């Protein structure tokens, strides 16, 4: 898939000013529209729509170095995350984030999820 149709191809991530080593192409933001709309079928007449808040999360497959421990990440609260596309220079600034969860260890890169608690800023 070409990157010309992508809003952001994340190839650089910083967490509180420190680079986060991650598997290329694995940085994914979801829920950034902030809401979901679902159809509620009606027995007669027009259907209705139900609107609900959607959690904003940021995921990546991180790579551990020799001086990192899994427990280092669960302490991350109130942090700022910047996701950057180095080809276009476009950035997404997430100013208030916290650790969400970490995937299984032992099979290479590890899934990590951050909760994005404030509206992302597109720069």
Biopython code that builds the backbone (N, CA, C, O; Angstrom):
import numpy as np
from Bio.PDB.StructureBuilder import StructureBuilder

atoms = [
    (1, "UNK", "N", (0.841, -1.177, 0.000)),
    (1, "UNK", "CA", (0.000, 0.000, 0.000)),
    (1, "UNK", "C", (0.881, 1.233, 0.000)),
    (1, "UNK", "O", (1.794, 1.328, 0.820)),
    (2, "UNK", "N", (0.642, 2.164, -0.878)),
    (2, "UNK", "CA", (1.421, 3.388, -0.954)),
    (2, "UNK", "C", (1.094, 4.331, 0.182)),
    (2, "UNK", "O", (-0.030, 4.350, 0.682)),
    (3, "UNK", "N", (2.079, 5.113, 0.589)),
    (3, "UNK", "CA", (1.869, 6.030, 1.711)),
    (3, "UNK", "C", (1.230, 7.338, 1.278)),
    (3, "UNK", "O", (0.930, 8.175, 2.129)),
    (4, "UNK", "N", (1.009, 7.545, -0.030)),
    (4, "UNK", "CA", (0.439, 8.814, -0.475)),
    (4, "UNK", "C", (-1.002, 8.998, -0.022)),
    (4, "UNK", "O", (-1.485, 10.129, 0.010)),
    (5, "UNK", "N", (-1.704, 7.925, 0.328)),
    (5, "UNK", "CA", (-3.090, 8.019, 0.781)),
    (5, "UNK", "C", (-3.228, 7.886, 2.293)),
    (5, "UNK", "O", (-4.346, 7.832, 2.805)),
    (6, "UNK", "N", (-2.127, 7.833, 3.003)),
    (6, "UNK", "CA", (-2.165, 7.664, 4.451)),
    (6, "UNK", "C", (-2.088, 9.014, 5.134)),
    (6, "UNK", "O", (-1.356, 9.899, 4.691)),
    (7, "UNK", "N", (-2.840, 9.176, 6.213)),
    (7, "UNK", "CA", (-2.763, 10.389, 7.009)),
    (7, "UNK", "C", (-1.400, 10.483, 7.689)),
    (7, "UNK", "O", (-0.792, 11.552, 7.749)),
    (8, "UNK", "N", (-0.938, 9.355, 8.196)),
    (8, "UNK", "CA", (0.307, 9.345, 8.954)),
    (8, "UNK", "C", (0.904, 7.946, 8.917)),
    (8, "UNK", "O", (0.278, 6.997, 9.390)),
    (9, "UNK", "N", (2.101, 7.802, 8.365)),
    (9, "UNK", "CA", (2.837, 6.543, 8.448)),
    (9, "UNK", "C", (3.841, 6.718, 9.577)),
    (9, "UNK", "O", (4.862, 7.385, 9.412)),
    (10, "UNK", "N", (3.549, 6.121, 10.712)),
    (10, "UNK", "CA", (4.351, 6.354, 11.914)),
    (10, "UNK", "C", (5.664, 5.594, 11.823)),
    (10, "UNK", "O", (5.684, 4.364, 11.762)),
    (11, "UNK", "N", (6.765, 6.347, 11.814)),
    (11, "UNK", "CA", (8.069, 5.696, 11.804)),
    (11, "UNK", "C", (8.994, 6.217, 12.897)),
    (11, "UNK", "O", (10.142, 5.784, 13.000)),
    (12, "UNK", "N", (8.500, 7.141, 13.711)),
    (12, "UNK", "CA", (9.258, 7.618, 14.871)),
    (12, "UNK", "C", (8.283, 7.865, 16.012)),
    (12, "UNK", "O", (7.268, 8.537, 15.833)),
    (13, "UNK", "N", (8.591, 7.325, 17.183)),
    (13, "UNK", "CA", (7.760, 7.526, 18.370)),
    (13, "UNK", "C", (8.659, 7.995, 19.506)),
    (13, "UNK", "O", (9.705, 7.402, 19.768)),
    (14, "UNK", "N", (8.240, 9.067, 20.180)),
    (14, "UNK", "CA", (8.950, 9.497, 21.386)),
    (14, "UNK", "C", (7.960, 9.497, 22.545)),
    (14, "UNK", "O", (6.808, 9.908, 22.403)),
    (15, "UNK", "N", (8.434, 9.029, 23.684)),
    (15, "UNK", "CA", (7.643, 8.983, 24.903)),
    (15, "UNK", "C", (8.354, 9.852, 25.927)),
    (15, "UNK", "O", (9.452, 9.526, 26.376)),
    (16, "UNK", "N", (7.721, 10.960, 26.294)),
    (16, "UNK", "CA", (8.323, 11.944, 27.198)),
    (16, "UNK", "C", (9.729, 12.346, 26.748)),
    (16, "UNK", "O", (10.645, 12.450, 27.564)),
    (17, "UNK", "N", (9.887, 12.568, 25.458)),
    (17, "UNK", "CA", (11.142, 13.050, 24.898)),
    (17, "UNK", "C", (12.177, 11.976, 24.598)),
    (17, "UNK", "O", (13.234, 12.286, 24.049)),
    (18, "UNK", "N", (11.904, 10.730, 24.941)),
    (18, "UNK", "CA", (12.853, 9.643, 24.689)),
    (18, "UNK", "C", (12.337, 8.777, 23.547)),
    (18, "UNK", "O", (11.157, 8.426, 23.526)),
    (19, "UNK", "N", (13.207, 8.425, 22.590)),
    (19, "UNK", "CA", (12.756, 7.568, 21.489)),
    (19, "UNK", "C", (12.318, 6.193, 21.990)),
    (19, "UNK", "O", (12.944, 5.611, 22.876)),
    (20, "UNK", "N", (11.240, 5.691, 21.410)),
    (20, "UNK", "CA", (10.741, 4.359, 21.753)),
    (20, "UNK", "C", (11.100, 3.419, 20.613)),
    (20, "UNK", "O", (10.610, 3.596, 19.497)),
    (21, "UNK", "N", (11.954, 2.412, 20.867)),
    (21, "UNK", "CA", (12.277, 1.454, 19.804)),
    (21, "UNK", "C", (11.067, 0.564, 19.516)),
    (21, "UNK", "O", (10.544, -0.099, 20.412)),
    (22, "UNK", "N", (10.635, 0.558, 18.262)),
    (22, "UNK", "CA", (9.458, -0.222, 17.905)),
    (22, "UNK", "C", (9.615, -0.788, 16.507)),
    (22, "UNK", "O", (10.444, -0.329, 15.722)),
    (23, "UNK", "N", (8.807, -1.788, 16.210)),
    (23, "UNK", "CA", (8.832, -2.447, 14.911)),
    (23, "UNK", "C", (8.227, -1.494, 13.869)),
    (23, "UNK", "O", (7.129, -0.971, 14.061)),
    (24, "UNK", "N", (8.947, -1.277, 12.781)),
    (24, "UNK", "CA", (8.499, -0.334, 11.760)),
    (24, "UNK", "C", (7.122, -0.703, 11.232)),
    (24, "UNK", "O", (6.854, -1.866, 10.928)),
    (25, "UNK", "N", (6.263, 0.278, 11.126)),
    (25, "UNK", "CA", (4.923, 0.068, 10.603)),
    (25, "UNK", "C", (3.926, -0.428, 11.625)),
    (25, "UNK", "O", (2.765, -0.653, 11.281)),
    (26, "UNK", "N", (4.341, -0.608, 12.887)),
    (26, "UNK", "CA", (3.429, -1.159, 13.881)),
    (26, "UNK", "C", (2.714, -0.096, 14.705)),
    (26, "UNK", "O", (1.808, -0.431, 15.468)),
    (27, "UNK", "N", (3.089, 1.172, 14.579)),
    (27, "UNK", "CA", (2.426, 2.234, 15.327)),
    (27, "UNK", "C", (1.030, 2.495, 14.775)),
    (27, "UNK", "O", (0.877, 2.868, 13.612)),
    (28, "UNK", "N", (0.015, 2.299, 15.608)),
    (28, "UNK", "CA", (-1.371, 2.438, 15.165)),
    (28, "UNK", "C", (-2.159, 3.239, 16.203)),
    (28, "UNK", "O", (-2.093, 2.966, 17.401)),
    (29, "UNK", "N", (-2.899, 4.227, 15.718)),
    (29, "UNK", "CA", (-3.791, 5.004, 16.575)),
    (29, "UNK", "C", (-5.218, 4.616, 16.241)),
    (29, "UNK", "O", (-5.576, 4.522, 15.067)),
    (30, "UNK", "N", (-6.039, 4.391, 17.258)),
    (30, "UNK", "CA", (-7.445, 4.062, 16.992)),
    (30, "UNK", "C", (-8.349, 4.853, 17.929)),
    (30, "UNK", "O", (-7.945, 5.269, 19.015)),
    (31, "UNK", "N", (-9.578, 5.045, 17.477)),
    (31, "UNK", "CA", (-10.545, 5.803, 18.256)),
    (31, "UNK", "C", (-10.353, 7.303, 18.172)),
    (31, "UNK", "O", (-10.957, 8.037, 18.954)),
    (32, "UNK", "N", (-9.539, 7.781, 17.258)),
    (32, "UNK", "CA", (-9.199, 9.195, 17.217)),
    (32, "UNK", "C", (-10.324, 10.075, 16.677)),
    (32, "UNK", "O", (-10.213, 11.300, 16.714)),
    (33, "UNK", "N", (-11.410, 9.472, 16.174)),
    (33, "UNK", "CA", (-12.590, 10.255, 15.813)),
    (33, "UNK", "C", (-13.405, 10.574, 17.071)),
    (33, "UNK", "O", (-14.316, 11.400, 17.026)),
    (34, "UNK", "N", (-13.082, 9.927, 18.179)),
    (34, "UNK", "CA", (-13.659, 10.142, 19.513)),
    (34, "UNK", "C", (-15.061, 9.588, 19.710)),
    (34, "UNK", "O", (-15.507, 9.468, 20.852)),
    (35, "UNK", "N", (-15.769, 9.250, 18.647)),
    (35, "UNK", "CA", (-17.122, 8.738, 18.776)),
    (35, "UNK", "C", (-17.351, 7.597, 17.794)),
    (35, "UNK", "O", (-16.672, 7.496, 16.772)),
    (36, "UNK", "N", (-18.314, 6.742, 18.114)),
    (36, "UNK", "CA", (-18.799, 5.742, 17.164)),
    (36, "UNK", "C", (-20.296, 5.940, 17.000)),
    (36, "UNK", "O", (-20.990, 6.306, 17.948)),
    (37, "UNK", "N", (-20.779, 5.702, 15.818)),
    (37, "UNK", "CA", (-22.209, 5.787, 15.533)),
    (37, "UNK", "C", (-22.673, 4.418, 15.061)),
    (37, "UNK", "O", (-22.097, 3.846, 14.135)),
    (38, "UNK", "N", (-23.703, 3.899, 15.692)),
    (38, "UNK", "CA", (-24.243, 2.606, 15.289)),
    (38, "UNK", "C", (-25.734, 2.756, 14.984)),
    (38, "UNK", "O", (-26.410, 3.628, 15.529)),
    (39, "UNK", "N", (-26.214, 1.911, 14.128)),
    (39, "UNK", "CA", (-27.616, 1.930, 13.732)),
    (39, "UNK", "C", (-28.434, 1.117, 14.722)),
    (39, "UNK", "O", (-28.042, 0.019, 15.117)),
    (40, "UNK", "N", (-29.568, 1.668, 15.115)),
    (40, "UNK", "CA", (-30.533, 0.965, 15.953)),
    (40, "UNK", "C", (-31.746, 0.700, 15.061)),
    (40, "UNK", "O", (-32.504, 1.619, 14.750)),
    (41, "UNK", "N", (-31.929, -0.559, 14.651)),
    (41, "UNK", "CA", (-33.039, -0.860, 13.745)),
    (41, "UNK", "C", (-34.398, -0.585, 14.387)),
    (41, "UNK", "O", (-34.606, -0.823, 15.577)),
    (42, "UNK", "N", (-35.293, -0.089, 13.584)),
    (42, "UNK", "CA", (-36.644, 0.206, 14.037)),
    (42, "UNK", "C", (-37.597, -0.842, 13.460)),
    (42, "UNK", "O", (-37.429, -1.290, 12.326)),
    (43, "UNK", "N", (-38.587, -1.223, 14.243)),
    (43, "UNK", "CA", (-39.574, -2.189, 13.759)),
    (43, "UNK", "C", (-40.424, -1.592, 12.646)),
    (43, "UNK", "O", (-40.879, -2.302, 11.749)),
    (44, "UNK", "N", (-40.632, -0.293, 12.711)),
    (44, "UNK", "CA", (-41.387, 0.388, 11.649)),
    (44, "UNK", "C", (-40.825, 1.797, 11.480)),
    (44, "UNK", "O", (-40.472, 2.446, 12.464)),
    (45, "UNK", "N", (-40.744, 2.257, 10.275)),
    (45, "UNK", "CA", (-40.227, 3.594, 10.005)),
    (45, "UNK", "C", (-38.711, 3.609, 9.903)),
    (45, "UNK", "O", (-38.062, 2.572, 9.769)),
    (46, "UNK", "N", (-38.175, 4.803, 9.970)),
    (46, "UNK", "CA", (-36.733, 4.987, 9.838)),
    (46, "UNK", "C", (-35.985, 4.415, 11.032)),
    (46, "UNK", "O", (-36.486, 4.417, 12.156)),
    (47, "UNK", "N", (-34.782, 3.928, 10.772)),
    (47, "UNK", "CA", (-33.914, 3.470, 11.849)),
    (47, "UNK", "C", (-33.369, 4.680, 12.606)),
    (47, "UNK", "O", (-33.465, 5.816, 12.144)),
    (48, "UNK", "N", (-32.804, 4.415, 13.760)),
    (48, "UNK", "CA", (-32.214, 5.467, 14.573)),
    (48, "UNK", "C", (-30.715, 5.252, 14.666)),
    (48, "UNK", "O", (-30.190, 4.217, 14.256)),
    (49, "UNK", "N", (-30.055, 6.228, 15.201)),
    (49, "UNK", "CA", (-28.605, 6.162, 15.353)),
    (49, "UNK", "C", (-28.255, 6.353, 16.821)),
    (49, "UNK", "O", (-28.807, 7.224, 17.494)),
    (50, "UNK", "N", (-27.341, 5.541, 17.307)),
    (50, "UNK", "CA", (-26.855, 5.668, 18.680)),
    (50, "UNK", "C", (-25.398, 6.106, 18.617)),
    (50, "UNK", "O", (-24.586, 5.493, 17.924)),
    (51, "UNK", "N", (-25.080, 7.155, 19.335)),
    (51, "UNK", "CA", (-23.724, 7.707, 19.345)),
    (51, "UNK", "C", (-23.091, 7.412, 20.702)),
    (51, "UNK", "O", (-23.716, 7.612, 21.744)),
    (52, "UNK", "N", (-21.849, 6.936, 20.683)),
    (52, "UNK", "CA", (-21.147, 6.607, 21.923)),
    (52, "UNK", "C", (-19.701, 7.093, 21.836)),
    (52, "UNK", "O", (-19.123, 7.182, 20.753)),
    (53, "UNK", "N", (-19.138, 7.402, 22.989)),
    (53, "UNK", "CA", (-17.723, 7.796, 23.049)),
    (53, "UNK", "C", (-16.860, 6.581, 22.728)),
    (53, "UNK", "O", (-17.195, 5.453, 23.091)),
    (54, "UNK", "N", (-15.765, 6.821, 22.054)),
    (54, "UNK", "CA", (-14.819, 5.755, 21.728)),
    (54, "UNK", "C", (-13.497, 6.057, 22.435)),
    (54, "UNK", "O", (-13.013, 7.187, 22.382)),
    (55, "UNK", "N", (-12.920, 5.072, 23.086)),
    (55, "UNK", "CA", (-11.627, 5.321, 23.731)),
    (55, "UNK", "C", (-10.541, 5.527, 22.674)),
    (55, "UNK", "O", (-10.511, 4.837, 21.655)),
    (56, "UNK", "N", (-9.664, 6.472, 22.929)),
    (56, "UNK", "CA", (-8.523, 6.717, 22.037)),
    (56, "UNK", "C", (-7.341, 5.931, 22.588)),
    (56, "UNK", "O", (-6.964, 6.081, 23.750)),
    (57, "UNK", "N", (-6.766, 5.095, 21.737)),
    (57, "UNK", "CA", (-5.599, 4.321, 22.155)),
    (57, "UNK", "C", (-4.519, 4.377, 21.080)),
    (57, "UNK", "O", (-4.796, 4.596, 19.901)),
    (58, "UNK", "N", (-3.293, 4.174, 21.518)),
    (58, "UNK", "CA", (-2.144, 4.141, 20.625)),
    (58, "UNK", "C", (-1.404, 2.846, 20.893)),
    (58, "UNK", "O", (-1.064, 2.541, 22.036)),
    (59, "UNK", "N", (-1.152, 2.076, 19.829)),
    (59, "UNK", "CA", (-0.503, 0.766, 19.964)),
    (59, "UNK", "C", (0.773, 0.728, 19.132)),
    (59, "UNK", "O", (0.891, 1.403, 18.109)),
    (60, "UNK", "N", (1.712, -0.067, 19.592)),
    (60, "UNK", "CA", (2.939, -0.323, 18.836)),
    (60, "UNK", "C", (3.529, -1.649, 19.303)),
    (60, "UNK", "O", (3.176, -2.156, 20.368)),
    (61, "UNK", "N", (4.423, -2.199, 18.502)),
    (61, "UNK", "CA", (5.167, -3.404, 18.882)),
    (61, "UNK", "C", (6.566, -2.923, 19.276)),
    (61, "UNK", "O", (7.388, -2.587, 18.423)),
    (62, "UNK", "N", (6.815, -2.899, 20.587)),
    (62, "UNK", "CA", (8.085, -2.366, 21.068)),
    (62, "UNK", "C", (9.170, -3.426, 21.049)),
    (62, "UNK", "O", (8.901, -4.626, 21.088)),
    (63, "UNK", "N", (10.413, -2.943, 20.987)),
    (63, "UNK", "CA", (11.590, -3.807, 21.007)),
    (63, "UNK", "C", (12.378, -3.485, 22.269)),
    (63, "UNK", "O", (12.733, -2.332, 22.513)),
    (64, "UNK", "N", (12.645, -4.501, 23.061)),
    (64, "UNK", "CA", (13.352, -4.313, 24.319)),
    (64, "UNK", "C", (14.856, -4.296, 24.107)),
    (64, "UNK", "O", (15.401, -5.090, 23.340)),
    (65, "UNK", "N", (15.515, -3.376, 24.801)),
    (65, "UNK", "CA", (16.968, -3.348, 24.842)),
    (65, "UNK", "C", (17.451, -4.033, 26.109)),
    (65, "UNK", "O", (16.648, -4.447, 26.945)),
    (66, "UNK", "N", (18.763, -4.151, 26.248)),
    (66, "UNK", "CA", (19.320, -4.869, 27.401)),
    (66, "UNK", "C", (19.088, -4.139, 28.724)),
    (66, "UNK", "O", (19.122, -4.766, 29.783)),
    (67, "UNK", "N", (18.852, -2.830, 28.681)),
    (67, "UNK", "CA", (18.679, -2.076, 29.922)),
    (67, "UNK", "C", (17.212, -1.744, 30.216)),
    (67, "UNK", "O", (16.938, -0.885, 31.054)),
    (68, "UNK", "N", (16.270, -2.404, 29.545)),
    (68, "UNK", "CA", (14.847, -2.156, 29.761)),
    (68, "UNK", "C", (14.183, -3.343, 30.425)),
    (68, "UNK", "O", (14.554, -4.495, 30.196)),
    (69, "UNK", "N", (13.201, -3.046, 31.247)),
    (69, "UNK", "CA", (12.417, -4.071, 31.933)),
    (69, "UNK", "C", (10.939, -3.834, 31.619)),
    (69, "UNK", "O", (10.533, -2.683, 31.460)),
    (70, "UNK", "N", (10.128, -4.879, 31.524)),
    (70, "UNK", "CA", (8.703, -4.680, 31.265)),
    (70, "UNK", "C", (8.031, -3.777, 32.302)),
    (70, "UNK", "O", (7.133, -3.005, 31.965)),
    (71, "UNK", "N", (8.458, -3.873, 33.541)),
    (71, "UNK", "CA", (7.873, -3.051, 34.604)),
    (71, "UNK", "C", (8.121, -1.563, 34.449)),
    (71, "UNK", "O", (7.423, -0.753, 35.061)),
    (72, "UNK", "N", (9.114, -1.184, 33.631)),
    (72, "UNK", "CA", (9.387, 0.242, 33.411)),
    (72, "UNK", "C", (8.195, 0.945, 32.763)),
    (72, "UNK", "O", (7.992, 2.141, 32.973)),
    (73, "UNK", "N", (7.416, 0.216, 31.986)),
    (73, "UNK", "CA", (6.328, 0.833, 31.232)),
    (73, "UNK", "C", (5.065, 1.025, 32.059)),
    (73, "UNK", "O", (4.319, 1.974, 31.818)),
    (74, "UNK", "N", (4.805, 0.153, 33.027)),
    (74, "UNK", "CA", (3.555, 0.284, 33.777)),
    (74, "UNK", "C", (3.531, 1.498, 34.695)),
    (74, "UNK", "O", (2.487, 1.822, 35.262)),
    (75, "UNK", "N", (4.656, 2.167, 34.850)),
    (75, "UNK", "CA", (4.733, 3.378, 35.669)),
    (75, "UNK", "C", (4.432, 4.635, 34.864)),
    (75, "UNK", "O", (4.340, 5.722, 35.433)),
    (76, "UNK", "N", (4.279, 4.505, 33.552)),
    (76, "UNK", "CA", (4.093, 5.673, 32.695)),
    (76, "UNK", "C", (2.669, 6.212, 32.810)),
    (76, "UNK", "O", (1.706, 5.568, 32.392)),
    (77, "UNK", "N", (2.562, 7.406, 33.386)),
    (77, "UNK", "CA", (1.278, 8.097, 33.535)),
    (77, "UNK", "C", (1.509, 9.578, 33.305)),
    (77, "UNK", "O", (2.551, 10.115, 33.681)),
    (78, "UNK", "N", (0.542, 10.235, 32.689)),
    (78, "UNK", "CA", (0.670, 11.671, 32.438)),
    (78, "UNK", "C", (1.797, 12.003, 31.473)),
    (78, "UNK", "O", (2.403, 13.070, 31.563)),
    (79, "UNK", "N", (2.075, 11.094, 30.553)),
    (79, "UNK", "CA", (3.183, 11.281, 29.623)),
    (79, "UNK", "C", (2.712, 11.892, 28.302)),
    (79, "UNK", "O", (1.524, 11.886, 27.976)),
    (80, "UNK", "N", (3.660, 12.406, 27.572)),
    (80, "UNK", "CA", (3.407, 12.952, 26.240)),
    (80, "UNK", "C", (4.032, 12.022, 25.210)),
    (80, "UNK", "O", (5.191, 11.628, 25.339)),
    (81, "UNK", "N", (3.254, 11.675, 24.184)),
    (81, "UNK", "CA", (3.743, 10.817, 23.106)),
    (81, "UNK", "C", (3.652, 11.588, 21.801)),
    (81, "UNK", "O", (2.642, 12.232, 21.517)),
    (82, "UNK", "N", (4.707, 11.520, 21.015)),
    (82, "UNK", "CA", (4.705, 12.114, 19.686)),
    (82, "UNK", "C", (4.943, 11.011, 18.669)),
    (82, "UNK", "O", (5.920, 10.267, 18.767)),
    (83, "UNK", "N", (4.054, 10.907, 17.700)),
    (83, "UNK", "CA", (4.209, 9.972, 16.590)),
    (83, "UNK", "C", (4.505, 10.800, 15.359)),
    (83, "UNK", "O", (3.796, 11.767, 15.076)),
    (84, "UNK", "N", (5.549, 10.433, 14.618)),
    (84, "UNK", "CA", (6.002, 11.252, 13.503)),
    (84, "UNK", "C", (6.173, 10.428, 12.241)),
    (84, "UNK", "O", (6.594, 9.272, 12.276)),
    (85, "UNK", "N", (5.832, 11.059, 11.122)),
    (85, "UNK", "CA", (6.065, 10.514, 9.789)),
    (85, "UNK", "C", (7.255, 11.281, 9.226)),
    (85, "UNK", "O", (7.112, 12.442, 8.842)),
    (86, "UNK", "N", (8.422, 10.656, 9.172)),
    (86, "UNK", "CA", (9.629, 11.372, 8.755)),
    (86, "UNK", "C", (9.622, 11.735, 7.274)),
    (86, "UNK", "O", (10.344, 12.644, 6.864)),
    (87, "UNK", "N", (8.816, 11.039, 6.459)),
    (87, "UNK", "CA", (8.757, 11.356, 5.028)),
    (87, "UNK", "C", (8.042, 12.675, 4.775)),
    (87, "UNK", "O", (8.480, 13.472, 3.945)),
    (88, "UNK", "N", (6.935, 12.910, 5.490)),
    (88, "UNK", "CA", (6.155, 14.131, 5.288)),
    (88, "UNK", "C", (6.415, 15.181, 6.353)),
    (88, "UNK", "O", (6.103, 16.355, 6.151)),
    (89, "UNK", "N", (6.981, 14.778, 7.485)),
    (89, "UNK", "CA", (7.195, 15.697, 8.595)),
    (89, "UNK", "C", (5.967, 15.864, 9.475)),
    (89, "UNK", "O", (6.034, 16.556, 10.491)),
    (90, "UNK", "N", (4.860, 15.256, 9.115)),
    (90, "UNK", "CA", (3.625, 15.379, 9.886)),
    (90, "UNK", "C", (3.775, 14.656, 11.225)),
    (90, "UNK", "O", (4.386, 13.590, 11.307)),
    (91, "UNK", "N", (3.199, 15.262, 12.279)),
    (91, "UNK", "CA", (3.281, 14.684, 13.620)),
    (91, "UNK", "C", (1.916, 14.665, 14.276)),
    (91, "UNK", "O", (1.039, 15.468, 13.959)),
    (92, "UNK", "N", (1.757, 13.738, 15.191)),
    (92, "UNK", "CA", (0.579, 13.682, 16.050)),
    (92, "UNK", "C", (1.086, 13.775, 17.486)),
    (92, "UNK", "O", (1.844, 12.922, 17.947)),
    (93, "UNK", "N", (0.662, 14.813, 18.175)),
    (93, "UNK", "CA", (1.077, 15.040, 19.551)),
    (93, "UNK", "C", (-0.052, 14.610, 20.479)),
    (93, "UNK", "O", (-1.169, 15.122, 20.399)),
    (94, "UNK", "N", (0.256, 13.669, 21.355)),
    (94, "UNK", "CA", (-0.705, 13.169, 22.338)),
    (94, "UNK", "C", (-0.179, 13.598, 23.702)),
    (94, "UNK", "O", (0.750, 12.994, 24.237)),
    (95, "UNK", "N", (-0.784, 14.651, 24.261)),
    (95, "UNK", "CA", (-0.191, 15.329, 25.414)),
    (95, "UNK", "C", (-0.472, 14.686, 26.762)),
    (95, "UNK", "O", (0.254, 14.943, 27.723)),
    (96, "UNK", "N", (-1.491, 13.869, 26.858)),
    (96, "UNK", "CA", (-1.816, 13.248, 28.148)),
    (96, "UNK", "C", (-2.113, 11.778, 27.914)),
    (96, "UNK", "O", (-3.206, 11.422, 27.471)),
    (97, "UNK", "N", (-1.144, 10.924, 28.210)),
    (97, "UNK", "CA", (-1.265, 9.487, 27.951)),
    (97, "UNK", "C", (-0.853, 8.696, 29.185)),
    (97, "UNK", "O", (-0.181, 9.207, 30.081)),
    (98, "UNK", "N", (-1.274, 7.439, 29.203)),
    (98, "UNK", "CA", (-0.858, 6.533, 30.269)),
    (98, "UNK", "C", (-0.711, 5.127, 29.703)),
    (98, "UNK", "O", (-1.272, 4.795, 28.659)),
    (99, "UNK", "N", (0.048, 4.323, 30.407)),
    (99, "UNK", "CA", (0.222, 2.920, 30.032)),
    (99, "UNK", "C", (-1.132, 2.229, 30.085)),
    (99, "UNK", "O", (-1.901, 2.427, 31.025)),
    (100, "UNK", "N", (-1.422, 1.411, 29.067)),
    (100, "UNK", "CA", (-2.666, 0.644, 29.035)),
    (100, "UNK", "C", (-2.422, -0.814, 29.364)),
    (100, "UNK", "O", (-2.858, -1.309, 30.403)),
    (101, "UNK", "N", (-1.714, -1.506, 28.460)),
    (101, "UNK", "CA", (-1.404, -2.916, 28.693)),
    (101, "UNK", "C", (-0.227, -3.341, 27.821)),
    (101, "UNK", "O", (0.155, -2.657, 26.872)),
    (102, "UNK", "N", (0.332, -4.498, 28.179)),
    (102, "UNK", "CA", (1.452, -5.062, 27.431)),
    (102, "UNK", "C", (1.107, -6.496, 27.066)),
    (102, "UNK", "O", (0.504, -7.226, 27.853)),
    (103, "UNK", "N", (1.500, -6.887, 25.862)),
    (103, "UNK", "CA", (1.233, -8.235, 25.385)),
    (103, "UNK", "C", (2.228, -9.251, 25.923)),
    (103, "UNK", "O", (2.994, -8.968, 26.844)),
    (104, "UNK", "N", (2.200, -10.424, 25.339)),
    (104, "UNK", "CA", (3.039, -11.545, 25.761)),
    (104, "UNK", "C", (4.508, -11.291, 25.437)),
    (104, "UNK", "O", (4.839, -10.701, 24.409)),
    (105, "UNK", "N", (5.373, -11.741, 26.324)),
    (105, "UNK", "CA", (6.818, -11.639, 26.146)),
    (105, "UNK", "C", (7.377, -12.959, 25.645)),
    (105, "UNK", "O", (6.797, -14.017, 25.889)),
    (106, "UNK", "N", (8.499, -12.900, 24.948)),
    (106, "UNK", "CA", (9.193, -14.114, 24.556)),
    (106, "UNK", "C", (9.100, -14.466, 23.095)),
    (106, "UNK", "O", (9.721, -15.438, 22.664)),
    (107, "UNK", "N", (8.351, -13.715, 22.314)),
    (107, "UNK", "CA", (8.194, -14.038, 20.898)),
    (107, "UNK", "C", (8.653, -12.919, 19.982)),
    (107, "UNK", "O", (8.117, -12.759, 18.886)),
    (108, "UNK", "N", (9.634, -12.144, 20.415)),
    (108, "UNK", "CA", (10.106, -11.018, 19.599)),
    (108, "UNK", "C", (9.522, -9.707, 20.108)),
    (108, "UNK", "O", (9.444, -9.482, 21.315)),
    (109, "UNK", "N", (9.113, -8.850, 19.186)),
    (109, "UNK", "CA", (8.539, -7.556, 19.567)),
    (109, "UNK", "C", (7.293, -7.773, 20.423)),
    (109, "UNK", "O", (6.585, -8.768, 20.272)),
    (110, "UNK", "N", (7.039, -6.821, 21.327)),
    (110, "UNK", "CA", (5.952, -6.960, 22.297)),
    (110, "UNK", "C", (4.901, -5.874, 22.051)),
    (110, "UNK", "O", (5.235, -4.698, 21.909)),
    (111, "UNK", "N", (3.633, -6.278, 22.002)),
    (111, "UNK", "CA", (2.541, -5.315, 21.847)),
    (111, "UNK", "C", (2.416, -4.475, 23.107)),
    (111, "UNK", "O", (2.432, -4.995, 24.223)),
    (112, "UNK", "N", (2.288, -3.150, 22.909)),
    (112, "UNK", "CA", (2.034, -2.252, 24.027)),
    (112, "UNK", "C", (0.909, -1.314, 23.622)),
    (112, "UNK", "O", (0.816, -0.892, 22.470)),
    (113, "UNK", "N", (0.059, -0.997, 24.586)),
    (113, "UNK", "CA", (-1.058, -0.094, 24.351)),
    (113, "UNK", "C", (-0.962, 1.059, 25.336)),
    (113, "UNK", "O", (-0.768, 0.859, 26.535)),
    (114, "UNK", "N", (-1.102, 2.267, 24.808)),
    (114, "UNK", "CA", (-1.168, 3.468, 25.630)),
    (114, "UNK", "C", (-2.568, 4.052, 25.519)),
    (114, "UNK", "O", (-3.149, 4.074, 24.434)),
    (115, "UNK", "N", (-3.109, 4.523, 26.630)),
    (115, "UNK", "CA", (-4.382, 5.229, 26.630)),
    (115, "UNK", "C", (-4.105, 6.689, 26.318)),
    (115, "UNK", "O", (-3.249, 7.307, 26.951)),
    (116, "UNK", "N", (-4.814, 7.243, 25.354)),
    (116, "UNK", "CA", (-4.665, 8.657, 24.986)),
    (116, "UNK", "C", (-5.831, 9.394, 25.641)),
    (116, "UNK", "O", (-6.977, 9.258, 25.213)),
    (117, "UNK", "N", (-5.537, 10.167, 26.669)),
    (117, "UNK", "CA", (-6.578, 10.742, 27.515)),
    (117, "UNK", "C", (-7.002, 12.151, 27.113)),
    (117, "UNK", "O", (-7.986, 12.669, 27.641)),
    (118, "UNK", "N", (-6.289, 12.772, 26.200)),
    (118, "UNK", "CA", (-6.664, 14.112, 25.733)),
    (118, "UNK", "C", (-6.750, 14.101, 24.211)),
    (118, "UNK", "O", (-6.262, 13.180, 23.556)),
    (119, "UNK", "N", (-7.372, 15.131, 23.662)),
    (119, "UNK", "CA", (-7.544, 15.239, 22.218)),
    (119, "UNK", "C", (-6.174, 15.318, 21.541)),
    (119, "UNK", "O", (-5.357, 16.157, 21.921)),
    (120, "UNK", "N", (-5.901, 14.463, 20.547)),
    (120, "UNK", "CA", (-4.614, 14.529, 19.844)),
    (120, "UNK", "C", (-4.512, 15.820, 19.027)),
    (120, "UNK", "O", (-5.513, 16.340, 18.535)),
    (121, "UNK", "N", (-3.299, 16.320, 18.894)),
    (121, "UNK", "CA", (-3.044, 17.513, 18.107)),
    (121, "UNK", "C", (-2.280, 17.111, 16.862)),
    (121, "UNK", "O", (-1.270, 16.413, 16.951)),
    (122, "UNK", "N", (-2.751, 17.546, 15.696)),
    (122, "UNK", "CA", (-2.107, 17.227, 14.434)),
    (122, "UNK", "C", (-1.238, 18.406, 14.023)),
    (122, "UNK", "O", (-1.741, 19.514, 13.836)),
    (123, "UNK", "N", (0.057, 18.175, 13.884)),
    (123, "UNK", "CA", (1.010, 19.243, 13.559)),
    (123, "UNK", "C", (1.658, 18.995, 12.218)),
    (123, "UNK", "O", (2.489, 19.790, 11.779)),
]
sb = StructureBuilder()
sb.init_structure("model")
sb.init_model(0)
sb.init_chain("A")
sb.init_seg("    ")
for serial, (resi, resn, name, xyz) in enumerate(atoms, 1):
    if name == "N":
        sb.init_residue(resn, " ", resi, " ")
    sb.init_atom(name, np.array(xyz, "f"), 0.0, 1.0, " ", f" {name:<3s}", serial, name[0])
structure = sb.get_structure()
